Amino acid sequence: MRMDAIHRLCGFAAALERLLTARDAAELDAMWEELDLGQAGWEALALARRPDTEALEPALAEVDRRLLAVLERCRAFLDPHIVTFRVPELERWQHAAAAALVGARWGVAGLRTVIGDTQAPLGRRYFAFLALAERHPREAWPLFAKYLDTPGAHHAFVAAAVEAARYYPGHAPNVIALFQRIRGDQMLRRFLAPKILESLYVLDDPAALPLYEELLVAGHTDRDLERCEVTRALVGVRKLTGRVAASSKFPDPAEPHVRQALDEAERLFEEERDRLVPVVVI
């Protein structure tokens, strides 16, 4: 994992270096697409947020320097497309890289310092918060719980706290209470519910069973298995009780395709159980 992270960070730094050779905005944008920079950047920085990243410090420092240089270059073009789409992506990467660099240099204490600095850019604090969630030290739970329990807390931090909750057994009631509080806000529910139900799946706590049983008939449905509340509830009920329940999506649980659908969903949920996904808009 460490060698893969170093390899991806070095590849990302090399791609950023190529952008600096662009003669104009059109050439820079063509290079961006050719290099598939969006995927390369987020994949590299996702690995850099994880624990035990001390060995990544030189590569992260190089990525941070290159990002600052490319940002300056892009802003100089004054091209509407670059300013609207590329500059915000670069800014998010730079905040993510800077937060990861703090984690590599100073660990949990450094991340908590960034999170607590209200003068720091919000994006920087958010990515430090997400990196803390990736590390999920035992003593950090009160901080995550604070965001779960505070109405009106910033949505990005609440999302990261929800994802962190999966690493703290015994605290499923905090996550369930959040769902009950936001269930009437359709936009917030669409954003947070998949993360809440994913953490409840990982926690595998019987306290979630009443919520699952309610969602079997009242939950939102979606073709995307990760966003379908009814499918999440069906898998949760089967995991806790061993039975395939009737639902608004599958009225007859005895149909052979129902079990196949739940097997496929559970396989997907297992693959994603340790993956924390940053929000796009802060």
C-alpha positions in Angstrom: 0.0 0.0 0.0 2.8 2.4 0.9 4.7 1.8 -2.3 1.5 2.1 -4.3 0.8 5.5 -2.6 4.3 6.8 -3.4 4.0 5.6 -7.0 0.7 7.4 -7.4 1.8 10.6 -5.8 5.0 10.7 -7.9 2.8 10.1 -11.0 0.5 12.9 -10.0 3.4 15.2 -9.5 4.8 14.4 -12.9 1.4 15.0 -14.5 1.2 18.4 -12.8 4.7 19.2 -14.0 3.5 18.6 -17.6 0.7 21.1 -17.1 3.3 23.8 -16.4 4.6 23.5 -20.0 1.2 24.3 -21.5 1.4 27.4 -23.8 -2.2 28.4 -23.5 -5.5 27.4 -21.8 -6.6 25.1 -24.6 -3.4 23.1 -24.5 -3.6 22.9 -20.7 -7.1 21.6 -20.8 -6.2 19.1 -23.5 -3.4 17.8 -21.4 -5.7 17.6 -18.4 -8.0 15.3 -20.3 -5.2 13.2 -21.8 -3.7 12.6 -18.4 -7.1 11.8 -16.8 -5.9 14.1 -14.1 -9.1 14.0 -12.1 -8.9 10.3 -11.3 -5.2 10.3 -10.8 -5.3 13.2 -8.3 -8.1 11.9 -6.1 -6.8 8.3 -6.1 -3.3 9.5 -5.0 -4.6 11.8 -2.3 -7.0 9.2 -1.0 -4.1 6.9 -0.2 -2.1 9.8 1.3 -4.9 10.4 3.9 -4.5 7.0 5.5 -2.6 6.2 8.7 1.2 5.6 8.8 2.0 7.9 6.0 5.3 9.3 7.3 7.2 7.8 4.4 5.0 9.8 2.0 6.2 13.2 3.3 8.7 13.9 0.4 6.3 13.0 -2.3 3.4 14.9 -0.7 5.6 18.0 -0.3 6.5 17.8 -4.0 2.8 17.4 -5.0 1.9 20.4 -2.8 4.6 22.6 -4.5 3.5 21.6 -8.0 -0.2 22.3 -7.2 0.7 25.8 -6.0 2.6 26.4 -9.2 -0.1 25.0 -11.5 -2.7 27.1 -9.6 -0.7 30.2 -10.3 -0.3 29.3 -13.9 -4.0 28.6 -14.4 -5.2 31.8 -12.8 -2.9 33.7 -15.1 -4.8 32.4 -18.2 -8.0 34.2 -17.2 -9.9 31.6 -19.3 -13.5 31.1 -18.2 -13.4 27.3 -18.5 -10.2 27.0 -16.6 -11.3 29.4 -13.9 -14.7 27.8 -13.5 -13.7 24.1 -13.6 -10.0 23.6 -13.3 -9.0 26.1 -10.7 -11.6 24.9 -8.1 -10.4 21.3 -8.6 -6.8 22.3 -8.1 -7.7 24.3 -5.0 -9.4 21.2 -3.5 -6.4 19.1 -4.3 -4.1 21.6 -2.8 -6.1 21.7 0.5 -6.2 17.8 0.5 -2.4 17.6 -0.2 -1.6 20.2 2.5 -3.8 18.4 5.1 -2.2 15.0 4.2 1.2 16.6 4.5 0.3 17.8 8.0 -0.8 14.2 8.9 2.5 12.8 7.5 4.6 15.2 9.5 2.8 15.6 12.8 0.2 12.9 12.9 -3.1 13.1 14.7 -2.0 16.1 16.8 -1.2 18.1 13.7 -4.5 17.3 12.1 -6.4 18.4 15.2 -4.5 21.7 15.2 -5.6 22.4 11.6 -9.2 21.4 12.3 -9.3 23.7 15.3 -7.8 26.7 13.4 -10.8 28.8 12.5 -8.6 31.1 10.5 -7.5 28.3 8.2 -9.3 27.8 4.8 -12.5 25.7 5.3 -11.3 23.2 2.6 -8.0 22.7 4.5 -9.9 22.1 7.8 -12.3 19.7 6.1 -9.6 17.5 4.5 -7.7 17.4 7.9 -11.0 16.3 9.4 -11.4 13.6 6.8 -7.8 12.5 7.4 -8.6 12.2 11.1 -11.6 10.1 10.2 -9.4 7.8 8.1 -7.1 7.3 11.2 -10.1 7.3 13.7 -8.1 7.3 16.9 -10.1 6.3 19.9 -9.8 9.6 21.6 -11.3 11.5 18.6 -14.8 10.1 19.0 -16.1 13.1 21.1 -15.2 15.4 18.2 -17.0 13.3 15.6 -20.0 12.9 18.0 -20.2 16.6 18.4 -20.8 17.0 14.6 -23.3 14.2 14.6 -25.3 15.7 17.5 -25.2 19.4 16.5 -28.2 20.5 14.3 -27.0 22.9 11.6 -23.3 21.7 11.6 -21.5 22.1 8.3 -22.7 19.3 6.0 -19.2 18.3 4.8 -18.0 17.8 8.4 -21.1 15.9 9.3 -20.6 13.6 6.4 -17.1 12.8 7.4 -18.2 12.3 11.0 -20.9 9.9 9.8 -18.3 7.9 7.8 -15.9 7.9 10.8 -18.7 6.5 13.1 -18.3 3.1 11.4 -15.0 2.6 13.3 -16.6 3.2 16.7 -18.7 0.2 17.9 -21.4 1.0 20.3 -22.3 4.4 18.9 -24.9 3.4 16.3 -27.6 5.3 18.2 -25.8 8.6 17.4 -26.0 7.8 13.7 -29.6 6.6 13.9 -30.6 9.8 15.7 -29.0 11.9 13.0 -31.0 10.1 10.3 -34.2 10.7 12.3 -33.4 14.4 12.6 -32.7 15.0 8.9 -35.2 12.6 7.3 -37.7 15.3 6.5 -35.0 17.5 4.7 -35.0 15.8 1.3 -31.8 17.4 0.0 -29.8 16.6 3.2 -31.3 13.1 3.4 -30.2 12.4 -0.2 -26.7 13.5 0.7 -26.3 11.9 4.1 -28.6 8.8 4.1 -26.3 6.6 2.0 -23.3 7.4 4.3 -25.4 6.9 7.4 -26.7 3.5 6.2 -23.2 2.5 5.1 -21.8 3.1 8.6 -24.7 1.3 10.2 -24.0 -1.7 7.8 -20.4 -1.8 9.0 -21.3 -1.4 12.7 -23.8 -4.3 12.4 -25.6 -3.1 15.6 -29.1 -4.6 16.4 -30.1 -1.0 17.4 -30.5 -0.3 13.7 -33.1 -3.0 13.1 -36.2 -0.8 13.9 -34.9 1.8 11.4 -34.3 -0.9 8.8 -37.7 -2.4 9.2 -39.3 1.1 8.8 -37.2 1.8 5.6 -38.4 -1.5 4.1 -41.7 0.2 3.3 -41.0 3.9 3.7 -37.4 4.2 2.3 -36.4 5.8 -0.9 -35.6 3.6 -3.9 -32.9 4.1 -6.5 -31.3 2.1 -9.3 -27.9 2.9 -7.7 -27.6 0.2 -5.0 -25.4 2.5 -2.9 -28.2 5.2 -2.8 -31.2 2.9 -2.4 -32.4 3.0 1.2 -34.7 0.0 0.7 -31.8 -2.2 -0.6 -29.6 -1.0 2.3 -32.4 -1.9 4.7 -33.0 -5.3 3.2 -29.3 -6.2 3.4 -29.2 -4.9 7.0 -32.2 -6.9 8.1 -30.7 -10.1 6.5 -27.4 -9.5 8.1 -28.9 -9.0 11.6 -31.6 -11.6 11.4 -30.8 -14.0 8.6 -34.2 -13.5 6.9 -35.1 -11.9 3.6 -37.9 -9.5 4.4 -40.7 -8.2 2.2 -40.3 -4.7 1.1 -41.8 -2.0 -1.2 -39.1 -2.9 -3.8 -39.5 -6.7 -3.6 -43.0 -7.5 -2.3 -42.3 -11.3 -2.6 -39.1 -12.1 -0.8 -39.3 -15.7 -2.0 -38.6 -14.8 -5.6 -35.1 -16.2 -6.6 -34.0 -12.9 -8.1 -34.4 -11.1 -4.7 -31.7 -13.2 -3.0 -29.4 -12.7 -6.0 -30.0 -8.9 -5.9 -29.2 -8.8 -2.2 -26.1 -11.0 -2.6 -24.8 -8.5 -5.3 -25.6 -5.5 -3.1 -23.9 -7.0 0.0 -20.8 -7.8 -2.1 -20.7 -4.2 -3.2 -21.2 -2.9 0.4 -18.3 -5.1 1.6 -16.0 -3.7 -1.1 -16.8 -0.1 0.0 -16.9 -0.6 3.8 -13.4 0.9 4.4 -13.6 3.7 1.7 -14.2 7.2 2.8 -15.3 9.5 0.0 -14.7 13.3 0.1 -17.5 15.6 -0.7 -17.2 17.5 -4.0 -18.6 20.9 -2.9 -17.6 22.4 0.4 
